[in-house]
């Protein structure tokens, strides 16, 4: 399977999971909005549930960990939806949600590292570490790139795909396979974003130089004559 085909498969699976939970999500959003539940409360509730998943991973209870992560995903979708319905969307809320999501991701993988350390499986401990590095750098390269270019969403494996892979690996007891895929594709996503940012930044710099050159270019003979004629008339 090609990388593009893999990403399409992951998006298809993500879409299926999203459709299954859509009706339940709409019901919960209506209920929570009715009682004016603060979206930030839902954000931190999701973090608490992911901490429970971390404990499951650390104890080797992978199937239960997968179910808990799946449940936490409901709250991950609810906070933003409730904020929109209740007109309480804020820039800080979006920032907080993103930061808490990263904590959730790192904690779950940290739980896996604890398990592999207890089992003395140093190779998989290191592999999980590579997944953490790739996950952090995937987010960082986008954030840093978008400070110098308009957008940088390139890559095969963003957060949604990583979470789906982790859930599938945990529920099917194929975490080793999931970790291999994540370790490779998260870091490949970083490489893609570096290359894309290099191309876009170079293109924008050339445009800036071209504009500066046009502004600094000396006037043509015709423009000089018109300017002289205008000065005489004033």
C-alpha positions as CSV (number, residue, x, y, z in Angstrom):
1,X,0.0,0.0,0.0
2,X,1.3,3.4,-0.9
3,X,1.6,6.2,1.6
4,X,-1.3,8.1,0.0
5,X,-3.4,4.9,0.1
6,X,-2.6,4.4,3.7
7,X,-3.6,8.0,4.6
8,X,-6.9,7.5,2.7
9,X,-7.5,4.3,4.6
10,X,-6.9,6.0,7.9
11,X,-9.2,8.9,6.9
12,X,-11.9,6.3,6.0
13,X,-11.6,4.6,9.3
14,X,-11.6,8.0,11.1
15,X,-14.7,8.9,9.1
16,X,-16.5,5.6,10.1
17,X,-15.7,6.2,13.8
18,X,-17.0,9.7,13.4
19,X,-20.3,8.7,11.8
20,X,-20.9,6.1,14.5
21,X,-20.6,8.7,17.2
22,X,-22.3,11.6,15.4
23,X,-25.8,11.0,16.7
24,X,-24.7,10.4,20.2
25,X,-22.5,13.5,20.0
26,X,-25.4,15.7,18.7
27,X,-27.6,14.4,21.6
28,X,-24.9,15.2,24.2
29,X,-24.1,18.6,22.7
30,X,-27.8,19.6,23.0
31,X,-28.0,18.4,26.6
32,X,-24.7,20.0,27.7
33,X,-25.6,23.2,25.9
34,X,-29.0,23.3,27.6
35,X,-27.3,23.2,31.0
36,X,-24.6,25.7,29.9
37,X,-21.7,23.4,30.7
38,X,-18.3,25.2,30.3
39,X,-16.4,23.8,27.3
40,X,-13.1,24.0,29.3
41,X,-14.6,21.6,31.9
42,X,-15.2,19.1,29.1
43,X,-11.6,19.6,27.9
44,X,-10.2,18.8,31.4
45,X,-12.7,15.9,31.8
46,X,-11.2,14.4,28.6
47,X,-7.7,14.8,30.1
48,X,-8.8,13.0,33.2
49,X,-10.2,10.1,31.2
50,X,-6.9,9.9,29.2
51,X,-5.0,9.7,32.5
52,X,-7.1,6.6,33.3
53,X,-6.1,5.2,29.9
54,X,-2.5,6.0,30.8
55,X,-2.8,3.8,34.0
56,X,-4.3,1.0,31.9
57,X,-1.4,1.2,29.4
58,X,1.1,1.2,32.3
59,X,-0.5,-2.0,33.7
60,X,-0.6,-3.8,30.3
61,X,-4.4,-3.6,30.2
62,X,-4.3,-2.7,26.5
63,X,-7.9,-3.7,25.5
64,X,-9.3,-1.6,28.3
65,X,-7.0,1.2,27.5
66,X,-8.3,1.3,23.9
67,X,-11.9,1.5,25.1
68,X,-11.0,4.3,27.5
69,X,-9.2,6.3,24.8
70,X,-12.2,5.8,22.6
71,X,-14.5,7.2,25.3
72,X,-12.1,10.1,25.9
73,X,-12.4,10.9,22.2
74,X,-16.1,11.7,22.8
75,X,-15.1,14.6,25.1
76,X,-12.4,15.6,22.7
77,X,-15.2,16.3,20.1
78,X,-17.7,17.7,22.6
79,X,-15.8,20.7,24.0
80,X,-15.5,22.5,20.6
81,X,-19.0,21.6,19.6
82,X,-20.5,22.9,22.9
83,X,-18.4,26.1,22.6
84,X,-19.8,26.7,19.1
85,X,-23.5,26.0,20.0
86,X,-23.3,28.2,23.2
87,X,-21.3,31.0,21.4
88,X,-18.4,30.6,23.8
89,X,-15.7,30.0,21.3
90,X,-12.5,31.9,22.3
91,X,-9.0,32.0,21.1
92,X,-7.7,31.0,24.5
93,X,-10.2,28.1,24.6
94,X,-8.9,26.8,21.2
95,X,-5.3,27.2,22.5
96,X,-6.1,25.4,25.8
97,X,-7.8,22.5,24.0
98,X,-4.7,22.0,21.8
99,X,-2.3,22.1,24.7
100,X,-4.4,19.6,26.7
101,X,-4.7,17.3,23.7
102,X,-0.9,17.2,23.5
103,X,-0.7,16.3,27.2
104,X,-3.2,13.5,26.7
105,X,-1.2,12.1,23.8
106,X,2.1,12.2,25.7
107,X,0.7,10.7,28.8
108,X,-0.8,7.7,27.1
109,X,2.5,6.9,25.3
110,X,4.3,7.5,28.6
111,X,2.1,4.8,30.1
112,X,3.2,2.4,27.4
113,X,6.8,3.3,28.2
114,X,6.2,2.4,31.8
115,X,4.8,-1.0,30.8
116,X,7.7,-1.8,28.4
117,X,10.2,-0.7,31.1
118,X,8.6,-3.1,33.6
119,X,8.7,-5.9,31.1
120,X,12.3,-5.0,30.3
121,X,11.5,-4.6,26.6
122,X,14.0,-1.9,25.9
123,X,13.5,-2.0,22.1
124,X,9.8,-1.2,22.3
125,X,10.5,1.4,25.1
126,X,12.8,3.1,22.6
127,X,10.3,2.8,19.8
128,X,7.6,4.4,21.9
129,X,10.1,7.2,22.6
130,X,10.5,7.7,18.9
131,X,6.7,8.0,18.5
132,X,6.7,10.7,21.2
133,X,9.5,12.6,19.5
134,X,7.7,12.3,16.1
135,X,4.3,13.4,17.6
136,X,5.8,16.5,19.4
137,X,7.8,17.5,16.3
138,X,4.8,17.1,14.0
139,X,3.0,19.7,16.0
140,X,6.0,21.9,16.5
141,X,7.0,22.0,12.8
142,X,3.5,23.1,11.9
143,X,3.3,25.8,14.6
144,X,6.8,27.1,13.7
145,X,6.2,26.9,10.0
146,X,2.9,28.8,10.2
147,X,4.8,31.7,11.8
148,X,6.7,32.3,8.5
149,X,4.3,30.9,5.9
150,X,0.5,31.0,5.6
151,X,-0.2,27.3,6.4
152,X,1.6,23.9,6.8
153,X,-0.7,20.9,7.0
154,X,1.4,18.5,5.0
155,X,2.0,14.9,6.1
156,X,0.5,11.5,6.5
157,X,0.0,11.3,10.2
158,X,-1.6,14.0,12.3
159,X,-3.2,13.7,15.7
160,X,-6.5,12.1,14.6
161,X,-4.7,9.4,12.7
162,X,-2.3,8.7,15.6
163,X,-5.2,8.3,18.0
164,X,-7.0,5.9,15.7
165,X,-3.9,3.8,15.2
166,X,-3.4,3.7,19.0
167,X,-7.0,2.6,19.6
168,X,-6.9,-0.1,16.9
169,X,-3.5,-1.4,18.1
170,X,-4.8,-1.6,21.7
171,X,-8.1,-3.2,20.9
172,X,-6.6,-5.8,18.6
173,X,-3.5,-6.4,20.7
174,X,-1.3,-5.2,17.8
175,X,0.4,-2.3,19.5
176,X,3.8,-3.2,18.2
177,X,2.6,-2.8,14.6
178,X,0.8,0.5,15.5
179,X,4.0,1.8,17.2
180,X,6.1,1.0,14.1
181,X,3.7,2.8,11.8
182,X,3.5,5.8,14.1
183,X,7.3,6.0,14.7
184,X,8.0,6.0,10.9
185,X,5.1,8.1,9.7
186,X,5.2,10.8,12.4
187,X,8.9,11.5,11.7
188,X,8.3,11.3,7.9
189,X,5.5,13.9,8.4
190,X,8.1,16.2,10.1
191,X,10.4,15.7,7.0
192,X,7.6,16.6,4.7
193,X,6.8,19.7,6.6
194,X,10.4,20.8,6.7
195,X,10.6,20.4,2.9
196,X,7.3,22.1,2.2
197,X,8.3,25.0,4.5
198,X,11.6,25.4,2.7
199,X,9.9,25.6,-0.7
200,X,7.2,28.0,0.5
201,X,9.6,30.2,2.4
202,X,11.9,30.4,-0.6
203,X,9.0,31.2,-2.9
204,X,7.8,34.0,-0.6
205,X,11.3,35.4,-0.3
206,X,11.7,35.5,-4.1
207,X,8.4,37.4,-4.3
208,X,9.5,39.9,-1.7
209,X,12.8,40.5,-3.6
210,X,11.0,40.9,-6.9
211,X,8.6,43.5,-5.3
212,X,11.6,45.4,-3.8
213,X,13.4,45.3,-7.1
214,X,10.4,46.8,-8.9
215,X,10.0,49.5,-6.3
216,X,13.7,50.4,-6.5
217,X,13.9,50.3,-10.3
218,X,14.9,53.7,-11.9
219,X,12.1,55.4,-13.9
220,X,12.0,54.9,-17.7
221,X,12.6,57.9,-20.0
222,X,8.9,58.3,-20.6
223,X,8.2,58.3,-16.9
224,X,11.0,60.8,-16.3
225,X,9.6,63.2,-19.0
226,X,6.1,63.0,-17.5
227,X,7.4,63.7,-14.0
228,X,9.4,66.7,-15.3
229,X,6.4,68.0,-17.2
230,X,4.2,67.7,-14.0
231,X,6.8,69.5,-11.9
232,X,6.8,72.4,-14.4
233,X,3.0,72.7,-14.2
234,X,3.0,73.1,-10.4
